[in-house]
Amino acid sequence: MATLVRDQESGKMYIEDIWEFDDFVAVAEGAEMIFTEAHIEKAMERVVNNYNDSSEYGITFVTVENAIWDVITEGSE
């Protein structure tokens, strides 16, 4: 997920941390959650919207798992 990248123009390096839809699916499957594509999309939106609140720690598997779980359980209330 994290990739070391060198900017071709400036030569400066940076770390790019990309979480794809399939990464969220893998986290949900690893936690044996029953989910839909809509759950994953909403969880991705939630992580992005709450990123400033957790930016000290970055986006982790726990962040993703909690977002998916929250979205799934909100629908069951």
Helices and strands as residue ranges (DSSP letters): E 2-6, E 13-17, H 21-30, H 37-49, H 51-54, H 61-74
